[in-house]
Amino acid sequence: MTQVSQSQLITAKSGSNLAAAFFLLPKTRRRGMVALYAFCREVDDVADDDAVPLAKRAEKLQRWRDDIRRACEWGKPQFEVCRELRPFIREYSLPFSLFDELLIGMESDLKKTRYRDFDELKLYCHRAASVVGLLSIRIFGCDGETAQRYAENLGQALQLTNILRDVAEDAARGRIYLPQSMLEKHSVDESDILEGRFTAGYENAAQEIAERAWAHYRLARESFPFGQKHQLVASEAMGAIYWRLLMKLRVVRYNAFQSNRRRLKTGRLVKLAIGLKTWLWLRRKTYRPVYG
């Protein structure tokens, strides 16, 4: 019987949109992405564990940083997930600098609960999502500036979509990712978001976030590296799943507060269907991303 790794257990338990696309990858690259996802899940869970004091969470994230550094320098990591990730770090040349950027993003969630403007939010989205894309394309076997622009913009688009979907969940933790400058522009009081009140001002603010997400989807589409398209089946499936989510948000006027949460979820079978459809479409010479 084949032993199931800790990374596989973490990934299977997550139900993530990203993890749902891994079955489309060749076996070795799939194992690499499972290990990378498990690392991302673990550090994200550390940052989000409200039962643990902030100082303890910061210490834990530093331990993860030290451990992934050991993995990148071909040392002996202490955490099992880092040990499982280590061979893929070497095989696909995954740099510590990107893992460090990701951890900086996780650490910012411990101390930063508001974002002044879109410049601050864009940096957060880079660290929280685009960095994962830049690591992923290496595992997929892609390289070059075009692939990097694609990963950066798709990461921005996915994270902005996440922010619109998870506004109520984030508010429950005291976090508001919508920039303060934009909330002021649309006369949205923080209490409206923290208490789950859907207002015309909030709808206008969310629409502005959605337009920025659309812009990044479009830039990802324009920079899609067609010469490497077959390697990008997992990320293209992700793009299609999140684009569908953004369209569902649009239908409910971006009201992602409690009454609409269930309507915004995408079932596992739907995700699998989107993945298979993406795999088939990528075999066409006329393939174009469905988003943007």
N, C-alpha and C positions, 0 to 999 in steps of 0.2 A: 504493500500500500504506500502510495506517495505521501510523504509528510507535508502538511500544509504549513507554510511559513507564517510568521507573525504579520508580515506585510500583507499577505493574502487575506488573513483574517480581518485585519483593520480595513482593508479596501472593500471586502465583501460586506462588512457590517455597515459601511458608510452610506450606501445607497446614492452616492454622488453622481451627478450628471457626467463628470469627467470620467469616473471609474466605469460608467456604463459603456463607454466607447472603447475600452481596452481590448475587448474580445476581437476587435477588428484587426489587431496588430499581429505580426509574426511572433512566435513564441518567445524568443529571446528579448525582443523589444518590449513585448507585453510584460515580461517579468521585470524589466528595468523600470517601466512606467508604474507598475504596482509598487515597487520599492520606493520610487520617488513620491508617489501619492501618499504612501503610508507615512513617510517623513513629514510631508506637508500637513497631513491630518493630525499627527502627534503634536507638532509645535503649535498648530492652530488651537487644538484642544487645551493646551497649556495656557495660552493667552486668554481663552474664553472661560476658564474654570473659575466662576465667581465665588465658589466656596473656599478658594485659596487666597490668602492675602496677596496684594500686588507685589510686595517685596519678594515673597516666595516664588511667585510666578516668574519674576525677572531672573531670579537665581536659576530656576529650572531652564529657562530659555538660554541662559549663558552656558549651562551644562550641555545643552543640545548643540550650541555653537562650538564649544570645545570639542565635542565628540565628532561632529561632522567635519571639523578641521582635521582631526586625526584620520578620518576616513579618506579625505582628499589627499592627505600627505602619506597615505598608505601605512598608517599606524594601526593600532588595535583599538577600535571603538568599543565603548562600554555598552551602549544601547544596541539591542538586537536589530532594530530597524536600520541603524547606521551600518551594522555589520553586513546586513543583507544588501544594502545599497552600495557598499564599497566596491565590489567588482564592476558594477555598472558605471561608477564614477570614473574608474580607470578605462573601461572599454569605450566609453563615449566622451571622454575628456570633459567631464562636468566640473567647472571651476568653483573653488570655494567662494570666490567673490560673489557669485550669484546666490549661493546658499546664505551668505552673510546678509545680502540685500533683503532676502526673504525674511530672515530673522529680525532685521531692523523694522520691517513692516509689522511683524507680530508684536514687537516691543512697543511700537507706537500705539497699539491698541490698549496698552496698559496705562498710558499716561495722557493720551490725546483723544478726547471724546468729541471735539468740534474741529471743523476745517474752515479756515477763514475765507478761502476763495478756491477757484478751480485749479490754480497752480498747485496748491497744497494737496488737493484731492487727486490730481493727476499723478503726483509723486507717490502717494499712497497706493493708487491702483497699479502703478508700475511695480512696486515692491510686493504687493499682495497677489498679483495675477500675471503681469507681463513677464516677471522673472521666471515664474513656473513655465510659461510658454517658451522662453528662451532656453531653459533646461530641457524641455520636452522635445523641441525640434532637433536637438543633438541626439537624443535617444531615437527619434524617428529616422535619423540619418540624413538630415537636411543641413545645409550650410549656405553661407553667403549673405550679403547685406539685404537682399530682397526677402529672404526667409526670415531674417531678424526683424525687418520692418513689419512683415506679416504677423509674426508672433507678438510684437509689441502692441500693435493696434488691435489685434483680436483679444489680447489680454485686457486692454483698456475697455473694450466693448463688453466683454463678459462680466468684468467687475462692476461696471456701471449698471448693467442689467441686474446683477446680484443686489446692489445697493437699493434699487427700486423695489425689488421683490421682498427684501429683508428689512425694510424700514421699521416695521413694528417690532420685530425680534431684536433689532439693534437698539431701538428706543427703550426696550425693557432692560437693557444693560446700561442705559444712560448714554448711549452713543447716538450721535446724529452726523451722518456722513454728508448730507446735503450741505453745500457751502453756505456759511452765514451770510455772505454778501448776496447770494441768490435768494435766500429766505427773506432778507430785508427788502430786496427789490420787489418781491411779490407779497409783501406784508404778511408773512407767515410767522406766527409766534411759536417759539420752541415748545410751549405747553400743548399746542395743537398736535404736534408729532408725539410728544411724550405720553399724551393721554389718548392718542388714537382718534383724533377728530379730523375727518376728511373735509377740507374746505376748498373753495374755488382757488384761493391763493396757493394751497398745497398742490392742487392739480396743475396749475401753471408752472410751479417750480419743478414738479416731477416731469412735466412735458419738456422743460429745458434740459434736464438731465438725459431724458430719452433722446433728444435731438443730438446731444453730444455722443451718446452711445451709437446712434445711427451713423454719425460721421466717422467714428472709428471702425464700425463694421464696413463701411464703404471703403475706407483706406486699406483695411485688411483685404478686401476683395480686389482692390486695384493693385496691391502688392503681392497677390497670391503667386507663388513660384510654380508656374505650370510645368516646368521641367522636372519638378520633384513632387508632382501632385499625388502619386500613388503612395508616397511615404506619409502623407498628411491626412489619411482617412480618419484617424481618431480626432484630430483637431477640427476637421471639417464637420464631423458629426456633432462635436461640441458646439461649433458655430451655429449649426442648424437647430439644435435643441434650444440654445439660448435665444436665438432669433425668434423662434416660436413662442418662447416665454415672453419676450418683449412685446410681441403682437397680442398675446393674451392680456398683458398689463394695459396695453392701449385700449383694448375693448372695455375694460373696467375703469377706464379713465385714470389709470395708475393708482387706484385705491387698493393698496396692498395691506390695509388694516384688517383686523380679525375676521370680519364678515366675508372677505374674499380670499383668505389664505388657501382654503381647500381648492378653490377653483383654479388657482395658479399652479398647482402641482402637476408634474408630468409623470405619468405612470411608467413603470419599468418596461412594459411591453411596447409602449409608444416609443420610448428611448431606443429599444432594440430595433424597432421598425425603421426609425430614422437612421440609425447606424447602418443597417443593411441597405437601405435606399441610397445612402451616401456612397457606400462601397460600390454599388452598381453604377451610379452616375459618374463616379471618378474614372470608370473604364471607357467612358465616351470621349471622343476627341473634342467634342463641343462643350465639355464640362465647364460650368461657371458656378462659383459659390452661390448658395441660395439666399444669403444674407446681404444686406447693404443695397 
